Amino acid sequence: MTPFTKVLVANRGEIACRVIRTLRRLGIASVAVYSDADAAARHVREADEAVRIGPAAAAQSYLSIPSIVEAARASGAEAVHPGYGFLSENAAFAQALADAGIVFVGPGVEALAVMGDKIRAKNHVAGYGVPVIPGVSEPGLSDADLVAKAGGVGYPLLIKPSAGGGGKGMTVVESAPELPSALAAARRVATAAFGDGTLLLERLVRAPRHIEVQVLADVHGTTIHLGERECSLQRRHQKVIEEAPSPLLDAQTRERIGAAACDAARSVGYVGAGTVEFLVSDEAPDEFFFMEMNTRLQVEHPVTELVTGVDLVEQQLRVAAGEPLAIAQGDVRLDGHAIEARVYAEVPARGFLPATGRVELLREPGSADPEGAPVRAGTHDAGARVRVDSSLLTGLAIGSDYDPMLSKCIAWGRDRAEALSALDAALADYTVLGVATNIEYLRLLLADPDVRAGHLDTTLIERRLEHLVFRAPGEPEYAAAALIAAQDPAGPAGAGPAGASPWAPDGWRISAPAPRRVTLGTPDGGIATVRVGPSTVRLDGGPERKATLAPDGPGAVVLALDGEEHRFAWAEASEPTGERTVLLGEAGWSVALPALGRASRLERVRAAVHRHEGEADPEVRTPMPGTVVSVAVEQGARVEEGQPLVAVEAMKMEHQLVAALAGTVQLHVTPGALVKADQVVATIIPAAG
């Protein structure tokens, strides 16, 4: 039976695409919504129809309750699936839909209100026997009140915003002197991100593991759980890699934590799919503490789908339509192991700065079912399987307006070792050129000995970061890029991988007898000079090497360097300056190497001289586009080296820009200003002498 005939998906990106696939499989018409920034997005293309809801700013589009309610009404949608993020846990949104006679595919308003407030939720479930972490969770407390009560909690402690999620505003405080400034920063972030600056304090659990339990409940009083997910691999409280089941829990603890999750859900009359999150100490795995309940589908829901064979989106739809659950607790069986990695548009080697750009070449791994059905347990006999939930398209522009997550790569194996190997192999096959991603970083994490052994906690990534070694381009990459860049930009090479081949059938040839100098920009801001001759290259005064370059299928080349072969995915991007950037990728790693003109080359040479001489740059530039959310100093103030000046938010993340030297500051922006990448936001005038 089809629960609805038409459903609007009030979200964007990969989760909107994933919901639309299940709607298509069930024979339900789908309605997408989009902002001006998403007019060409994948979810818009995949839906049966699409409705524009406003400009790029989320507050005027995806967060606009009147706009989405009107889109649902105008399209004739009977129900709205909120995905996650945006309005998915907004009680006012659920009420507005109910007032309009439209079904909200989620829990009731009361459950949203209780569980959407961490303070209220913690106090509420404690009354139903669910274990909670010691702390201060009272509404209406000022910073001074929290400081006064912190001593009773003890240090170290954790500051958490009462509203929202995703780790935003969560701050670890090791000692009392740090608390006042940390509270002020956390309250500012919470107010900006969630419209609610209420904070709570919790005792920090050492060696913590983040384990969550998936629950399902219907309107007929049935509540079940579908096992747990291990979500301990996090950076700044943002999950990176998740898996099911947890390698920490034994069968008895799994049963106890599942029962506690069901109790938490029943305490608010929960209906639909939800997740109850617990903190478990690695040192005492039989103890767990309630953290919060997410009253929506989770980003990491595919790992549960792969080990249970249950389509959670389908269950949400059927429950919302009033159907009883067709699954009893005794029917739930965890088969094998599944692991998910989140692919972000970011640059891990540069402090995880958000990345923007245009997808010039895309190759995604896996055997995703185009009809959207999760891979079910009975189909796993052949071994590991891979699924990709993605928002990516070749030619898609990735901006800074929204969250930087692009896709999720999920692998199933008959055991954890097989799942880990399958996920690593899938990431090695994942190619995105034109936008920097974290794929190389994900593979480094999967190779970590503690990760392979299942010895996880929420601080592991932070401890490992400074020891991670990211790949830098070497002679093969510079040689391949120079050979590509040496082609006439107006010729077939400029057409990119989809155009005619820039190589003769028997390999690379240059007609001119004299060598040609190609200057490439390096990732660290320097330059690499390559002399390209007839079937030879010479890098930065090094020895001359025999080199040929030939096509290796669409969007791929093979470089023979002194007879040794190197294979790369490749594409080209055109810069606003008219220069060309060669994009290369291999085994999940990618690099952008711009072919520099004279002006760009001289600018890099000048900057390199300054670095060599130890001269700090007086201009403070934002490395990414975004919005100025705060200015920490006054115009003309005296500042010290390393002092925070301006905070810029991009892709829902806040970045502090600091002074590179001591002096007097001249500010060029104010709070609320929109800034472009590399824009000067402040200038430091050094003190005399």
Secondary structure, DSSP 8 states (H G I E B T S, - for coil): --S-SEEEE---HHHHHHHHHHHHHHT-EEEEEEEGGGTT-HHHHHSSEEEEEESSSGGGTTT-HHHHHHHHHHHT-SEEE--SSTTTT-HHHHHHHHHTT-EESS--HHHHHHHTSHHHHHHHHHTTT--B--EE--TT--HHHHHHHHHHH-SSEEEEESS--TTTT-EEE-SGGGHHHHHHHHHHHHHHHHS---EEEEE--SSEEEEEEEEEE-TTS-EEEEEEEEEEEEETTEEEEEEES-SS--HHHHHHHHHHHHHHHHTTT--EEEEEEEEEETTEEEEEEEEEEE-S--TTHHHHHHHH---HHHHHHHHHTT---S--GGG----SEEEEEEEESEEGGGTSEE--EE--EEE--S---TT-----GGGGGG--EEEEEE---TT-EE-SSS--EEEEEEEEESSHHHHHHHHHHHHHT-EEESS--SHHHHHHHHT-HHHHHT---TTHHHHHHTT-------HHHHHHHHHHHTS-TTSGGGG-TTS--SSBTTB---S-SS-EEEEEE-TTS-EEEEEEETTEEEETT---EEEEEEE-STTEEEEEETTEEEEEEEEEEE-TTS-EEEEEEETTEEEEEEE--HHHHHHHHHHHHHHHHT---SEEE-SS-EEEEEE-S-TT-EE-TT-EEEEEEETTEEEEEE-SSSEEEEE---TT-EE-TT-EEEEEE----
